Amino acid sequence: MWLFVFFDLPVTTKTGRRLATRFRKFLKDDGYMMLQFSVYARVCRGDEAVEKHVARVTRNLPKSGNVRTLQVTDKQYGRMRLLLGESDKNEKVAPQQLVLL
């Protein structure tokens, strides 16, 4: 299973930027990989692990903004397509990750 976390956090103030950065750091430290700036994903070993990680995200929510989670299977994740317009020199395709369960 894959667990996605999507978020839109206010960054118009110094405090807002600090809280958003803290939330992104929590996600990275908890094993999520960044797919886009506000989209993170991680592998979970079934529904119980998904619920555990959703609870961890919930405990680390910033006070404002919104956060959504989405659970998908490996097969659904494998059907994701990366669509690029003109390639930016900084744009990199993430390396493929081998997951052994």
C-alpha positions as CSV (number, residue, x, y, z in Angstrom):
1,M,0.0,0.0,0.0
2,W,1.0,3.6,-0.6
3,L,-0.1,6.5,1.6
4,F,-0.1,9.9,0.0
5,V,-0.2,13.2,2.0
6,F,-1.3,16.3,0.2
7,F,-1.2,19.7,1.9
8,D,-1.8,23.4,1.4
9,L,-0.4,25.3,4.3
10,P,-0.2,29.1,4.7
11,V,3.3,30.5,4.2
12,T,2.5,34.2,4.1
13,T,4.1,34.8,7.5
14,K,7.4,33.8,9.1
15,T,5.6,31.6,11.6
16,G,3.5,30.0,8.8
17,R,6.7,29.2,6.8
18,R,8.4,27.8,9.9
19,L,5.4,25.5,10.7
20,A,5.1,24.4,7.1
21,T,8.8,23.6,7.0
22,R,8.5,21.7,10.3
23,F,5.6,19.6,8.8
24,R,7.6,18.8,5.7
25,K,10.6,17.8,7.8
26,F,8.4,15.5,9.9
27,L,7.1,13.8,6.7
28,K,10.7,13.3,5.4
29,D,11.9,12.0,8.8
30,D,8.9,9.6,8.9
31,G,9.9,7.9,5.7
32,Y,7.9,9.9,3.1
33,M,9.4,10.8,-0.2
34,M,8.5,14.1,-1.9
35,L,6.7,13.7,-5.2
36,Q,6.0,17.4,-5.5
37,F,6.5,20.3,-3.1
38,S,3.2,19.6,-1.3
39,V,2.7,15.9,-2.2
40,Y,4.5,13.2,-0.2
41,A,4.1,9.4,-0.3
42,R,5.4,6.4,1.6
43,V,5.0,2.6,1.5
44,C,3.0,0.9,4.2
45,R,2.5,-2.8,4.9
46,G,-1.3,-3.0,4.9
47,D,-4.2,-1.2,6.4
48,E,-3.0,-1.3,10.0
49,A,0.3,0.5,9.0
50,V,-1.7,3.1,7.0
51,E,-3.9,3.8,10.0
52,K,-0.8,4.1,12.2
53,H,0.8,6.6,9.8
54,V,-2.4,8.6,9.4
55,A,-2.5,8.9,13.2
56,R,1.1,10.1,13.2
57,V,0.3,12.7,10.5
58,T,-2.7,13.8,12.5
59,R,-0.6,14.3,15.6
60,N,1.8,16.5,13.7
61,L,-0.7,18.7,11.8
62,P,0.0,22.4,11.7
63,K,-2.7,24.6,13.3
64,S,-3.8,26.1,10.0
65,G,-4.1,25.0,6.4
66,N,-5.4,21.6,5.2
67,V,-3.9,18.2,4.8
68,R,-5.4,15.2,2.9
69,T,-4.4,11.6,2.8
70,L,-5.0,9.0,0.1
71,Q,-4.4,5.3,0.3
72,V,-3.6,3.4,-3.0
73,T,-2.5,-0.1,-3.8
74,D,0.9,-0.9,-5.4
75,K,-0.9,-1.7,-8.7
76,Q,-2.6,1.7,-8.6
77,Y,0.6,3.5,-7.8
78,G,2.3,1.7,-10.6
79,R,-0.2,3.2,-13.1
80,M,0.8,6.7,-12.2
81,R,2.1,8.7,-15.2
82,L,4.6,11.5,-15.1
83,L,3.6,14.1,-17.7
84,L,6.1,16.8,-18.4
85,G,5.9,19.8,-20.6
86,E,9.1,21.6,-21.5
87,S,11.7,20.1,-19.2
88,D,13.2,22.5,-16.7
89,K,16.9,22.0,-16.1
90,N,16.2,21.5,-12.4
91,E,13.4,18.9,-13.1
92,K,14.5,15.4,-12.2
93,V,12.6,12.1,-12.5
94,A,12.8,10.4,-9.2
95,P,14.6,7.1,-9.2
96,Q,12.5,4.0,-9.3
97,Q,12.2,2.4,-5.9
98,L,12.2,-1.3,-5.4
99,V,9.9,-2.4,-2.6
100,L,10.2,-5.9,-1.1
101,L,7.3,-6.8,1.1
